């Protein structure tokens, strides 16, 4: 039995990665309003001085979430197929994101996961003495093409000090309904963080269908080498299956590496798969043209994070 309860492993998706940007290099176009993010593993985090992810991946960055303004932030969302990378930057002094940037520099901020019932999992986490819930709310959206049916669910954030890896965990869920019969299995299902204009943002997701968020890697705190323990902690807390020592979501993997001397814990690598040699070479060429630092394997440094772009077919075969 898991130390965090006996609920069986559930199907979960990595939904969003949130990144933190020191310089606020955000596009100036004015996209539609968006609510909070979560759904499958998606990564929210920071941006930096070189052009942000949408430039290198050739993605339009027309999605914004104006609601983050109440916390002194500005943002944009980049679609990676049906998944999301959100980049935020402080727009005024004294913000939590700004303090994190001062302490750790640019890098990852939050990892958002999608599951079948986030509220039920929250009750189990709390009953087992797991990480403290710092924010939670129900959402309800109506979309023009849904003929009055509502898209409802939960968004729940946990305190980052309760888990290893230096990222704030968020666990969200969309309720099953007639118009959304398989929220976890359908690649382009609604994602509440993108707002109420589902018909618009699903087009952007489909346009980027050749891109796939394959996974990310979190570095542990200095002196912490218990990689297996970190993976088991997240697995037990949030009901994510383990495979070869990594968190095995339905669409991506999350792994851990040992802490390094004088390096803070947090997001260290994002892996994205592409469907063609032309797309792969185009991304790597743009990274080189921008002068981004590159490793021997072709991965490049952007927003304080290494980005590894791989040909999808070869990546999948290597993991079989």
C-alpha positions as CSV (number, residue, x, y, z in Angstrom):
1,X,0.0,0.0,0.0
2,X,1.2,3.5,-0.8
3,X,2.1,5.7,2.2
4,X,-0.3,8.2,0.6
5,X,-3.4,5.9,0.4
6,X,-4.5,2.8,-1.4
7,X,-6.2,4.4,-4.4
8,X,-5.1,2.5,-7.6
9,X,-2.9,4.1,-10.1
10,X,-5.0,6.4,-12.4
11,X,-4.6,7.5,-15.9
12,X,-2.9,10.9,-15.8
13,X,-1.6,13.4,-18.4
14,X,1.2,15.9,-18.2
15,X,-0.7,19.1,-19.0
16,X,1.3,22.3,-18.8
17,X,4.8,23.6,-18.0
18,X,5.0,27.1,-16.6
19,X,8.2,28.9,-17.2
20,X,9.5,32.2,-15.6
21,X,10.9,35.0,-17.7
22,X,13.2,37.7,-16.3
23,X,13.1,40.1,-19.2
24,X,9.4,40.0,-20.1
25,X,10.1,39.4,-23.8
26,X,6.5,38.7,-24.6
27,X,4.8,39.3,-28.0
28,X,2.7,42.4,-28.2
29,X,-0.3,41.1,-30.1
30,X,-3.6,41.0,-28.1
31,X,-5.0,37.5,-28.0
32,X,-8.2,36.4,-26.2
33,X,-8.7,36.1,-22.5
34,X,-7.7,32.8,-20.9
35,X,-8.4,31.3,-17.4
36,X,-5.9,29.2,-15.4
37,X,-3.8,26.4,-17.1
38,X,-3.8,22.5,-16.5
39,X,-4.4,19.3,-18.6
40,X,-2.0,16.4,-19.3
41,X,1.6,17.3,-18.5
42,X,1.8,20.9,-19.5
43,X,4.7,23.1,-18.4
44,X,4.3,26.7,-17.2
45,X,7.5,28.7,-16.6
46,X,9.8,31.7,-17.5
47,X,11.1,33.4,-20.6
48,X,14.4,35.3,-21.3
49,X,16.2,37.6,-23.6
50,X,16.5,35.4,-26.7
51,X,13.3,35.0,-28.7
52,X,10.9,32.8,-26.7
53,X,9.7,29.2,-27.6
54,X,7.1,30.1,-30.1
55,X,9.8,31.7,-32.3
56,X,12.0,28.6,-32.4
57,X,9.1,26.2,-32.7
58,X,7.4,28.3,-35.4
59,X,4.3,28.6,-33.3
60,X,1.9,31.5,-33.2
61,X,1.7,32.8,-29.6
62,X,-1.7,34.3,-29.8
63,X,-3.1,32.9,-26.5
64,X,-2.9,34.9,-23.4
65,X,-4.3,34.6,-19.9
66,X,-5.1,38.1,-18.7
67,X,-6.2,36.8,-15.3
68,X,-2.5,36.5,-14.3
69,X,-2.4,40.3,-14.2
70,X,-3.9,40.3,-10.7
71,X,-0.6,38.6,-9.6
72,X,1.6,41.2,-11.3
73,X,2.4,38.9,-14.3
74,X,2.0,38.8,-18.0
75,X,2.1,35.7,-20.1
76,X,1.6,33.8,-23.4
77,X,0.7,30.2,-24.1
78,X,2.5,28.1,-26.7
79,X,0.7,25.0,-28.1
80,X,2.7,21.8,-28.5
81,X,0.1,19.8,-30.2
82,X,-2.6,19.3,-27.6
83,X,-0.3,20.4,-24.7
84,X,0.8,23.8,-23.5
85,X,3.9,25.6,-22.4
86,X,3.1,28.8,-20.6
87,X,5.7,31.6,-20.2
88,X,5.2,34.2,-17.5
89,X,7.1,37.3,-16.6
90,X,6.7,39.8,-13.7
91,X,5.2,43.1,-14.9
92,X,5.7,44.9,-11.5
93,X,8.1,44.5,-8.5
94,X,7.4,42.4,-5.5
95,X,5.8,39.4,-7.2
96,X,6.3,35.7,-6.2
97,X,7.6,35.0,-9.7
98,X,10.0,38.0,-9.5
99,X,11.4,36.8,-6.1
100,X,11.9,33.3,-7.6
101,X,13.8,34.8,-10.6
102,X,16.0,36.7,-8.2
103,X,16.8,33.6,-6.2
104,X,17.1,31.0,-8.9
105,X,17.2,32.8,-12.3
106,X,15.1,31.9,-15.3
107,X,13.6,28.4,-15.3
108,X,10.6,26.2,-14.5
109,X,7.9,27.3,-12.1
110,X,5.0,24.9,-12.2
111,X,4.1,21.5,-13.6
112,X,0.4,20.9,-14.4
113,X,-1.1,17.5,-14.6
114,X,-4.5,16.3,-15.7
115,X,-6.3,13.4,-14.1
116,X,-9.8,12.0,-13.9
117,X,-10.9,13.5,-10.6
118,X,-8.5,16.1,-9.1
119,X,-10.8,16.9,-6.1
120,X,-11.0,13.2,-5.0
121,X,-7.2,13.0,-5.2
122,X,-6.9,16.2,-3.1
123,X,-8.9,14.6,-0.3
124,X,-6.6,11.6,-0.3
125,X,-3.4,13.8,-0.4
126,X,-4.7,15.9,2.6
127,X,-5.8,12.8,4.6
128,X,-2.3,11.3,4.2
129,X,-0.5,14.5,5.3
130,X,0.8,15.3,1.9
131,X,1.7,18.8,0.5
132,X,-0.5,21.7,1.5
133,X,-3.1,23.0,-1.0
134,X,-2.3,26.6,-1.6
135,X,-5.0,27.3,-4.3
136,X,-8.0,25.5,-5.6
137,X,-11.2,26.4,-7.5
138,X,-13.9,24.9,-9.7
139,X,-14.3,26.1,-13.2
140,X,-17.2,26.2,-15.6
141,X,-17.0,27.2,-19.3
142,X,-19.6,27.4,-22.0
143,X,-18.4,27.2,-25.6
144,X,-20.3,28.5,-28.6
145,X,-20.4,25.2,-30.4
146,X,-21.4,23.1,-27.4
147,X,-25.1,24.1,-27.6
148,X,-25.4,25.1,-23.9
149,X,-23.5,22.1,-22.4
150,X,-20.9,23.2,-19.8
151,X,-17.2,22.2,-19.5
152,X,-16.6,21.8,-15.7
153,X,-13.8,20.7,-13.5
154,X,-11.2,21.4,-10.8
155,X,-7.9,23.2,-10.6
156,X,-5.8,22.5,-7.5
157,X,-2.2,23.7,-6.7
158,X,0.0,22.3,-4.0
159,X,2.9,23.9,-2.1
160,X,6.2,23.1,-3.9
161,X,8.0,22.4,-0.6
162,X,5.9,19.3,-0.2
163,X,7.5,17.5,-3.3
164,X,11.0,17.0,-4.6
165,X,12.2,18.6,-7.8
166,X,11.6,22.3,-7.2
167,X,8.4,22.7,-9.2
168,X,4.9,23.6,-8.0
169,X,2.5,20.7,-8.7
170,X,-0.9,21.4,-10.0
171,X,-3.5,18.7,-10.6
172,X,-6.6,19.5,-12.7
173,X,-9.5,17.5,-14.1
174,X,-12.2,18.1,-16.7
175,X,-15.5,16.3,-16.1
176,X,-16.7,13.7,-18.6
177,X,-19.7,15.0,-20.6
178,X,-21.3,14.3,-23.9
179,X,-19.1,16.8,-25.8
180,X,-15.9,15.7,-23.9
181,X,-16.3,12.0,-23.4
182,X,-12.6,11.3,-23.0
183,X,-10.8,14.3,-21.5
184,X,-7.6,12.4,-20.9
185,X,-7.5,10.3,-24.1
186,X,-8.5,12.9,-26.7
187,X,-5.4,14.9,-27.7
188,X,-7.2,18.1,-28.5
189,X,-9.8,18.1,-25.8
190,X,-10.7,21.4,-24.1
191,X,-8.2,22.9,-21.6
192,X,-9.6,25.3,-19.1
193,X,-6.4,27.5,-18.9
194,X,-6.9,28.5,-22.6
195,X,-10.2,30.2,-21.9
196,X,-13.7,30.1,-23.3
197,X,-12.8,30.3,-27.0
198,X,-12.3,26.6,-27.5
199,X,-13.1,26.8,-31.2
200,X,-10.2,29.2,-31.6
201,X,-7.5,27.6,-29.5
202,X,-8.2,24.1,-30.7
203,X,-7.3,25.3,-34.2
204,X,-3.9,26.4,-32.9
205,X,-3.4,23.0,-31.2
206,X,-4.3,21.1,-34.4
207,X,-2.0,23.4,-36.5
208,X,0.9,22.4,-34.1
209,X,-0.1,18.7,-34.3
210,X,3.4,17.7,-35.6
211,X,4.9,18.8,-32.3
212,X,4.7,16.5,-29.2
213,X,5.6,17.2,-25.6
214,X,7.5,14.0,-24.8
215,X,8.7,14.9,-21.3
216,X,10.8,16.8,-18.9
217,X,13.5,16.3,-16.3
218,X,13.7,17.8,-12.8
219,X,17.0,18.2,-10.9
220,X,16.9,17.5,-7.2
221,X,18.3,19.9,-4.5
222,X,22.0,20.0,-3.9
223,X,23.2,16.9,-2.0
224,X,20.0,14.9,-2.8
225,X,20.8,11.8,-4.9
226,X,17.6,9.9,-4.2
227,X,16.2,9.9,-7.7
228,X,14.1,6.8,-7.2
229,X,12.6,8.3,-4.0
230,X,11.6,11.5,-5.8
231,X,9.8,9.5,-8.5
232,X,8.0,7.3,-5.9
233,X,7.0,10.4,-4.0
234,X,5.2,12.0,-7.0
235,X,3.8,8.6,-8.0
236,X,2.3,7.9,-4.6
237,X,0.9,11.4,-4.1
238,X,-0.7,11.9,-7.5
239,X,-1.4,8.3,-8.6
240,X,1.0,8.4,-11.6
241,X,2.4,5.0,-12.7
242,X,6.1,4.4,-12.8
243,X,8.1,3.0,-15.8
244,X,11.9,2.6,-15.7
245,X,12.1,4.9,-12.8
246,X,10.1,7.7,-14.5
247,X,6.6,9.1,-14.1
248,X,4.7,7.6,-17.0
249,X,1.9,9.9,-18.0
250,X,-0.4,8.9,-21.0
251,X,1.5,11.4,-23.2
252,X,4.9,12.0,-21.7
253,X,7.5,11.0,-19.1
254,X,8.9,13.0,-16.2
255,X,12.3,12.0,-14.8
256,X,14.7,13.2,-12.1
257,X,18.4,13.6,-11.9
258,X,20.7,14.0,-8.8
259,X,21.3,17.4,-7.3
260,X,24.4,19.3,-8.3
261,X,26.7,21.5,-6.2
262,X,25.7,25.2,-6.3
263,X,22.8,24.4,-8.6
264,X,19.2,25.0,-7.5
265,X,16.6,22.3,-7.8
266,X,14.1,22.6,-10.6
267,X,13.3,22.0,-14.3
268,X,16.4,21.2,-16.2
269,X,15.3,19.7,-19.6
270,X,12.2,19.7,-21.8
271,X,12.0,17.2,-24.7
272,X,9.9,17.8,-27.7
273,X,9.3,15.4,-30.6
274,X,8.7,16.5,-34.2
275,X,7.3,14.5,-37.1
276,X,9.8,15.4,-39.9
277,X,13.5,16.0,-40.6
278,X,12.6,19.5,-42.1
279,X,10.9,20.6,-38.9
280,X,13.8,19.3,-36.8
281,X,16.5,21.0,-38.8
282,X,14.5,24.2,-38.9
283,X,14.2,24.4,-35.1
284,X,17.9,23.6,-34.6
285,X,18.9,26.2,-37.3
286,X,16.9,29.0,-35.6
287,X,18.5,28.1,-32.3
288,X,22.0,28.4,-33.9
289,X,21.1,31.7,-35.7
290,X,20.0,33.2,-32.3
291,X,23.3,32.2,-30.8
292,X,21.8,30.0,-28.1
293,X,24.3,27.8,-26.3
294,X,24.1,24.3,-27.7
295,X,25.3,20.9,-26.3
296,X,27.0,18.2,-28.3
297,X,23.6,16.4,-28.7
298,X,22.1,19.4,-30.4
299,X,20.0,20.5,-27.4
300,X,20.0,24.2,-26.7
301,X,19.7,26.5,-23.6
302,X,16.7,28.9,-23.5
303,X,14.8,30.4,-20.6
304,X,17.3,28.8,-18.2
305,X,16.3,25.3,-19.4
306,X,17.8,22.9,-21.9
307,X,15.5,22.1,-24.8
308,X,16.0,18.8,-26.6
309,X,14.2,18.4,-30.0
310,X,14.1,14.9,-31.4
311,X,12.7,13.1,-34.4
312,X,9.6,11.4,-33.1
313,X,9.9,8.0,-34.8
314,X,13.5,7.5,-33.6
315,X,12.7,8.6,-30.0
316,X,9.8,6.2,-29.7
317,X,11.8,3.2,-31.1
318,X,14.6,4.0,-28.6
319,X,12.2,3.7,-25.7
320,X,10.6,0.4,-26.7
